[in-house]
Amino acid sequence: MARLAIFTERSTIRSSVELTALSNFRLAAFEAGHELDFLFRNELDFLTRYDAVLIRALTDPLNTAYVVARRAELAGMRVLDHAESIRICCDKVNMYVRLIQAGVPVPETRFVDEAEVTPATARDLFERLGAPLVLKAPNSSFSAYVDKVADEASFVSVARRFLRRADRLVVQQYMPSEFDWRVVTLDGQVLAVLRYRFVPDHWKLMDRGDRGEWARVEAVPQAQADLQLKQVALDASAAIGRSLYGVDIKEIGGSYYVIEVNDNPTLAAGEEDQADPDLYARIVAHLARDPAEGGPIETR
């Protein structure tokens, strides 16, 4: 029997689909014979009473979730997400460098610092990568600080605005599509395959439609998912680490391009678990194994 904890925030519990997912984790732990408690920020003094912790809160090196990850690792606990994965995925420059070095297919990508934000740089990038371009601040999340630019003036304006919170920007080739693939992975294994279908006339997952609707989540049974799609996702995950990831991928002309690797991916009841309801049990089983030996945790 393992003693497991889920670190979460009250903002997460306000979402019904997130709350149901947390309940599903607890049920999966109970069914496997483990204990599972929820921990909040004011209860972190009790963190090391547990054998492992799952983080279900917004991750950022400046957030409490990162402190939880580091404290757990220093105590020899198994933790999702790993602190290093949080650092990498919250810095898109670092993330894309790792993907490129590993030979993972990504959109044509450039990195631009403040001195390079000029109309001349914009003209050169439009000529090389096409128009429009996608600009990203390296520490953005939930599609914030991600924008399209189609001319030199908008490039300079958006880049300068984004540079108020960063010292470099990511500039990428724009790849239009009606949906993104999302492949959820854990330590070299695929947990779920989904389509995140955009709201009509929108291109970002977090854009709302005119009627307030969000992108639609469509689960794909793993047996029906293309092997190449899953392999690209696993290659991208391996370039970052061995944690829990949500890999966003575009399919263009039968080829796959990684748009982003997300630590702490969304796991919402009735959405990411549609075709893979066992993902809760698989994550619990991963947590309930000894960090050093890969076997069951020995209860302290």
C-alpha positions in Angstrom: 0.0 0.0 0.0 1.3 3.5 -0.9 0.4 6.8 0.6 -0.3 9.2 -2.3 -1.1 12.8 -2.4 -2.5 15.2 -5.0 -1.4 18.8 -4.7 -4.1 21.0 -6.0 -5.4 24.6 -5.7 -8.9 25.8 -4.9 -9.1 27.3 -8.4 -8.8 23.8 -9.9 -11.6 22.4 -7.7 -14.0 25.1 -8.9 -14.0 23.3 -12.3 -16.5 20.4 -12.2 -14.6 18.4 -14.9 -11.3 18.9 -13.0 -13.0 18.0 -9.7 -14.5 14.8 -11.1 -11.0 13.9 -12.5 -9.5 14.3 -9.1 -12.2 12.1 -7.7 -11.4 9.5 -10.4 -7.7 9.5 -9.3 -8.8 8.9 -5.7 -11.1 6.0 -6.7 -8.3 4.5 -8.8 -6.0 4.7 -5.8 -8.5 3.1 -3.5 -9.3 0.3 -5.9 -5.6 -0.5 -6.1 -5.3 -0.6 -2.3 -3.6 2.7 -1.8 -4.4 5.8 0.3 -4.8 9.2 -1.5 -5.3 12.6 0.1 -5.6 16.1 -1.4 -3.1 18.6 -0.2 -3.4 22.4 -0.5 -0.9 25.2 -0.1 -1.4 25.6 3.6 -0.8 21.9 4.2 2.7 21.6 2.6 4.3 20.9 5.9 2.7 17.4 5.7 4.0 16.7 2.1 6.8 14.3 3.2 4.4 12.1 5.1 3.5 10.7 1.7 5.3 8.3 -0.7 4.4 10.2 -3.9 2.6 13.3 -5.1 0.7 14.2 -8.2 0.5 17.9 -9.0 -2.8 19.1 -10.4 -2.3 22.8 -10.3 -0.8 25.4 -12.6 2.9 24.8 -12.9 5.5 27.5 -13.3 9.0 27.8 -11.7 7.6 30.8 -9.8 4.5 28.9 -8.5 3.9 26.8 -5.5 3.6 23.7 -7.7 7.3 23.9 -8.5 8.2 24.2 -4.8 6.1 21.0 -4.3 8.0 19.2 -7.1 11.4 20.2 -5.7 10.6 19.4 -2.1 9.2 16.0 -3.1 12.3 15.1 -5.2 14.7 16.2 -2.4 12.8 13.9 -0.1 13.1 11.0 -2.5 9.5 10.9 -3.3 8.1 10.1 -6.8 6.4 13.1 -8.2 4.5 14.2 -11.3 5.5 16.6 -12.7 9.2 16.5 -12.4 10.8 19.8 -11.5 13.1 19.8 -14.5 10.1 19.2 -16.9 8.4 22.2 -15.3 11.5 24.3 -16.0 11.8 23.1 -19.6 8.2 23.3 -20.6 7.7 26.7 -19.0 10.5 28.1 -21.2 9.6 27.5 -24.9 13.1 28.5 -26.1 14.6 25.7 -24.0 11.8 23.3 -25.1 12.2 23.9 -28.8 16.0 23.7 -28.7 15.7 20.3 -27.1 13.1 19.1 -29.7 15.3 20.4 -32.6 18.4 18.8 -31.2 16.6 15.5 -30.9 15.5 15.6 -34.5 11.8 16.0 -33.6 9.8 17.6 -36.5 8.6 21.1 -35.5 7.5 24.1 -37.6 10.3 26.2 -38.9 11.4 28.0 -35.8 13.6 31.1 -35.0 14.6 32.8 -31.8 14.6 36.6 -31.7 15.9 39.0 -29.0 15.1 42.6 -28.4 17.8 44.0 -30.6 16.5 42.0 -33.6 12.9 43.3 -33.4 13.1 45.5 -36.4 11.2 45.8 -39.7 14.3 44.4 -41.5 14.2 41.3 -39.3 10.5 41.0 -40.0 11.0 41.2 -43.7 13.6 38.5 -43.6 11.5 36.2 -41.5 8.5 36.6 -43.7 10.6 35.8 -46.7 12.1 32.7 -45.1 9.1 31.3 -43.2 6.1 32.8 -45.0 3.2 34.9 -43.8 1.6 35.0 -41.3 4.1 34.2 -38.6 3.3 33.0 -35.1 5.0 34.8 -32.2 5.3 33.3 -28.7 6.6 34.5 -25.5 8.7 31.7 -24.0 6.9 31.6 -20.7 3.3 31.7 -22.0 0.5 29.2 -21.2 -3.1 28.5 -22.2 -2.5 30.4 -25.6 -1.7 33.6 -23.8 1.1 35.7 -25.3 0.8 33.7 -28.6 -0.3 35.7 -31.6 -0.2 35.8 -35.4 1.3 38.7 -37.3 1.1 39.3 -41.1 3.1 42.4 -41.7 6.2 44.3 -40.5 4.4 46.8 -38.3 2.4 44.1 -36.4 5.5 42.0 -36.0 7.4 44.9 -34.3 4.3 45.9 -32.2 3.5 42.4 -30.9 7.2 41.4 -30.4 7.8 44.6 -28.3 4.7 43.8 -26.2 5.8 40.2 -25.6 9.4 41.3 -24.7 8.0 43.1 -21.6 7.9 39.7 -20.0 10.8 37.9 -21.8 14.3 38.5 -23.2 13.7 36.3 -26.3 10.8 35.4 -28.5 9.9 32.3 -30.5 9.0 32.9 -34.1 7.4 30.1 -36.0 6.0 29.2 -39.4 2.2 29.2 -39.3 0.5 25.9 -40.0 -3.2 26.2 -40.4 -5.4 23.3 -39.4 -8.9 22.5 -38.1 -7.6 20.7 -35.1 -4.5 19.7 -33.1 -3.6 16.2 -32.1 -3.0 15.9 -28.3 -1.1 12.8 -27.2 -0.9 12.3 -23.5 2.3 10.4 -22.5 3.9 9.1 -19.3 7.4 7.8 -19.1 7.6 6.5 -22.6 4.0 5.2 -22.8 1.0 6.7 -24.5 -2.0 7.2 -22.2 -4.5 8.8 -24.6 -4.8 10.2 -28.1 -7.2 13.1 -28.8 -8.2 15.7 -31.4 -8.6 19.2 -30.0 -10.9 20.7 -32.7 -10.8 24.4 -32.9 -13.8 26.6 -32.8 -14.7 27.6 -36.4 -12.7 30.6 -37.7 -10.3 30.4 -34.8 -6.7 29.0 -34.6 -5.9 28.8 -30.9 -7.3 26.2 -28.5 -8.1 28.7 -25.8 -10.1 31.0 -28.2 -13.8 31.1 -27.5 -16.3 31.2 -30.3 -19.0 33.8 -30.7 -21.4 31.7 -28.6 -18.8 31.2 -25.9 -17.8 27.6 -26.9 -14.3 26.2 -26.5 -12.4 23.8 -28.7 -14.0 20.3 -28.9 -12.2 17.3 -27.5 -12.6 14.1 -29.5 -11.0 10.9 -28.2 -9.4 8.4 -30.6 -8.9 4.8 -29.5 -5.2 4.1 -29.4 -5.6 1.1 -31.7 -6.9 3.4 -34.3 -4.3 6.1 -34.0 -1.5 6.3 -36.5 1.7 4.7 -35.2 3.8 7.5 -36.6 1.7 10.0 -34.7 2.3 8.2 -31.4 6.0 7.7 -32.2 6.5 11.5 -32.9 4.8 12.2 -29.5 7.0 9.7 -27.7 10.1 11.1 -29.4 9.1 14.6 -28.3 8.4 13.5 -24.8 11.8 11.7 -24.5 13.5 15.0 -25.6 12.1 16.7 -22.5 12.2 13.9 -19.9 10.2 11.0 -18.4 7.3 12.8 -16.8 3.6 13.3 -17.7 3.1 15.3 -20.9 0.5 16.5 -23.3 2.1 16.7 -26.8 0.4 19.0 -29.3 0.9 18.0 -32.9 -0.3 19.2 -36.3 -0.9 16.8 -39.2 0.0 18.5 -42.5 0.0 16.5 -45.7 0.4 13.2 -43.9 3.4 14.4 -41.8 3.4 15.3 -38.1 4.9 18.4 -36.5 5.2 19.0 -32.8 3.7 22.4 -31.8 4.4 22.1 -28.1 5.1 19.7 -25.2 3.1 20.6 -22.1 3.9 19.5 -18.6 1.0 19.0 -16.3 -1.5 18.4 -19.2 -5.2 18.9 -18.8 -7.0 15.7 -17.7 -10.7 16.6 -17.6 -13.4 14.0 -16.8 -15.4 13.2 -19.9 -12.7 14.7 -22.2 -9.2 13.3 -22.1 -10.4 10.1 -20.6 -13.2 9.4 -23.1 -11.4 6.5 -24.8 -8.9 5.7 -22.1 -10.7 5.6 -18.7 -7.8 3.6 -17.3 -5.4 6.6 -17.5 -6.2 7.4 -13.8 -5.2 3.9 -12.8 -2.0 4.0 -14.9 -0.9 7.2 -13.4 -1.6 6.0 -9.9 0.3 2.8 -10.6 3.3 4.8 -11.8 3.2 6.9 -8.6 3.0 3.9 -6.4 6.3 2.5 -7.5 9.7 3.0 -5.8 11.5 5.9 -7.4 14.9 4.1 -7.2 14.1 0.6 -8.1 10.9 0.9 -10.2 9.1 -1.6 -7.8 6.3 -1.0 -5.4 6.9 1.6 -2.7 7.8 0.3 0.7 5.5 2.0 3.2 7.5 4.0 5.7 
